[in-house]
């Protein structure tokens, strides 16, 4: 049994990491300012802000983790400047300081693929081209980490690509919901390939990275995702098939661009339910395939193929929807006053 600390344990990937090690009998602490998504994780949760250096250091001194997964982050793109992303910068610096007195066997720092623009081909791990403030904050964090020799701090950097699956939220749960409602329209005559990753495979890869020989992992940067790129229309077809829906519709790109402009205007006047915007369409039309060869060499074959991944995710969505409906009914009954 290992002692494992997961910061950001109430987030999407963090929730899956916490669950994996918890069900396998390890001693896990989940640190987050938000309550756990998974109700069974409440007993593992510590309500703690990683920007609070003193509280974080005290927890690390008390728990003395053998492995640390640092996922605590602000990940939205709505911040106006770097001061809104202190959890991504100061949070990393605080963790680095906090673990120096009881150095774990390995520390996995989660960065993001957005340290570079989609489609940008990096020359090396230190070649940055962030497209937004969120990406800039993660570049700062990576530079903090890279400045430390691995014989002082046994670090690994991972850059999750487009990860999806149980316990996910924006934006990929939205994609499943759009397909389920029959709203998804694919750009006609376009084959779009992206490096996506099912979260079950992502957790497997993270576990393999902390188990692997230190000489093959420490000081390295790994993109996380399924090895084979996902073709977006094929993925959408698998989702709609699992929901028992008609085939995906297609539309000319020029028509979709016009619709996206209309949706941009709708957003500007306060209508937030617009399904397509020029930013979303631009991202959809951009191929983003990453070289995961170094990760595959360490982790080997993945446990879930695309069909199984979609099946498990749709089953989770149905289960969660049923639970939410039952909860709504219970609340309704509780508010009914007796005659």
Residue, then its C-alpha position, 0 to 999 in steps of 0.5 A: x500500500x502506497x501513500x498518494x496525494x492528489x491535488x485537484x482531486x475533485x476535478x475530472x482527471x483527479x477524480x478518476x486518479x483518486x478512485x483508481x488508487x482508493x479502490x486498489x487499497x492505497x492510502x489516498x488524500x484528495x486536496x481541493x477547494x471544491x467538494x468531490x464529484x464522486x460522493x464516495x471520496x468525501x472521506x478522502x477530501x481535504x478542503x485546502x487551497x494550494x495557494x495557501x503555502x503554510x496549510x499545504x506544507x503542513x498537510x505534506x509534513x503530516x501525510x508524507x506521501x510517497x507519490x504526488x499527482x498535482x492536478x490542482x489548476x484553473x483550466x478555463x479560458x476566461x481569465x483576463x490576466x495571469x493574476x487570475x491563474x495563481x493556482x497554476x503558478x503559485x500553486x506549483x511553487x508552493x507544492x515544490x517548497x512543500x515537498x522538499x522536506x519529505x521528498x516523494x518517490x515521484x511527483x507528476x505535475x499536470x501541465x496542458x497541451x495548450x502551452x502550444x497552439x493547436x497544430x503547433x509542432x514543437x521542436x522540443x519540450x521547452x518550445x512554447x507557443x501558448x495561445x492564451x493566458x491559461x497556456x501562459x500560466x502553465x508555461x510559467x509552471x513548467x519553467x519552475x519545475x524544469x529549473x529543479x534537478x531531478x536528483x533534488x526533486x523526482x519530477x515528471x511533467x504530463x500534458x493531457x490532450x483532449x481527455x474524456x470519460x466518466x466524471x467529465x465536464x466542459x467541453x467534452x461532456x457537452x459534445x456527448x450531450x450535443x450528439x445525444x440531442x441530435x444537434x451535432x453536424x459534421x463539416x462535410x468532406x472533412x476528415x478531422x483527426x485529433x489526439x484524444x484520450x479516454x480517461x481510463x487509459x489516462x489513469x493507466x498511463x499515469x500509474x505506469x509512469x510512476x511504476x516505471x524505471x526512474x531513468x526512463x521517466x524523471x525529467x521527461x515530458x509526456x503528452x497523455x492520450x490514446x496512441x491512435x488519433x481519433x477521427x471526429x466523425x467516427x467518434x460521433x457515430x460511435x456515440x450516436x450508435x450507443x444512444x440508438x440515434x440516426x446517422x450524423x448529419x453533415x453540412x458545408x463548411x461555408x454554411x457552418x462558418x456563417x452559423x458560427x458568426x450568428x452564434x458569436x453575435x448571440x453570445x455577445x448579447x448574452x445568449x450563452x446557449x449558442x452551440x457553435x462559435x467561430x472559436x469552436x469551429x476553428x478548433x473543430x477544423x484544426x487537426x492536432x495529432x501529438x507524438x506519443x511514442x515515448x509514452x507508448x514505449x513505457x506504458x505498452x498497450x492500453x486497456x480500453x479501445x475506442x468502442x469500449x470507451x464510448x460504451x462505458x462513458x454512455x453507461x455512466x451518463x445514463x446512470x448519472x442522469x437517472x440519479x439526478x432525476x431520482x434526486x429531483x423527485x426526492x426534492x419535489x416530494x420533500x417540498x410538498x406540504x401535507x394537506 
